[in-house]
Every structure is written in structure tokens, then in C-alpha cells.
Amino acid sequence: MKLFAPVMLALLFGAAPTLAAVEQCRFIQAKPEREACYERQETALAAKRQAETARASDNAKSMESLEQMKHEDIELNRQLHSICRGC
């Protein structure tokens, strides 16, 4: 319970700047400045998506290696259990 409050505060204040950044472009009166603001946001969003894609591919690679290790473990167990004991 002691950990819950700080985590909620971090989420609340961590999300607020991103929401404020998105909303601030709408209120810029000069069209070139507003368009530049939207371009910056679009670039930041593209970088974020690229990072998420890279993270997803890393997760997929680690899952593949885990699956391979699982199959190797199964094969090793099969070999160990097939050894004749007391023959």
C-alpha cells in the first residue's frame, strides 16, 4: 500500500507533460509555428513507435531463444530418462 501512492503520483505527473505538449499546438495562433509544432510532435511519435517496434522484435527474439532452450531441455530429459539403470 505504501508503494501504491508514489506510483500513482509518478504516473499522474509523468503523463501530464505529454498531454500538455499535444494540446499546446492547437493554441498557437501563427500558422507556421503551429505547423512546426505538429511536425515536432509527429517526429517524436514516429521515434516512439520505432522504439516500440524495436522492443517488440527484441522480445520476439528472446521468446524464440526461450522456445529453443525449452526444446533442448525436453530432448536432454528424454535422453537422461532413457539411460538404462542397473542393466
C-alpha positions, 0 to 999 in steps of 0.5 A, spaced: 500 500 500 505 504 501 508 503 494 501 504 491 501 512 492 508 514 489 506 510 483 500 513 482 503 520 483 509 518 478 504 516 473 499 522 474 505 527 473 509 523 468 503 523 463 501 530 464 507 533 460 505 529 454 498 531 454 500 538 455 505 538 449 499 535 444 494 540 446 499 546 446 499 546 438 492 547 437 493 554 441 498 557 437 495 562 433 501 563 427 500 558 422 507 556 421 509 555 428 503 551 429 505 547 423 512 546 426 509 544 432 505 538 429 511 536 425 515 536 432 510 532 435 509 527 429 517 526 429 517 524 436 511 519 435 514 516 429 521 515 434 516 512 439 513 507 435 520 505 432 522 504 439 516 500 440 517 496 434 524 495 436 522 492 443 517 488 440 522 484 435 527 484 441 522 480 445 520 476 439 527 474 439 528 472 446 521 468 446 524 464 440 531 463 444 526 461 450 522 456 445 529 453 443 532 452 450 525 449 452 526 444 446 533 442 448 531 441 455 525 436 453 530 432 448 536 432 454 530 429 459 528 424 454 535 422 453 537 422 461 530 418 462 532 413 457 539 411 460 538 404 462 539 403 470 542 397 473 542 393 466 
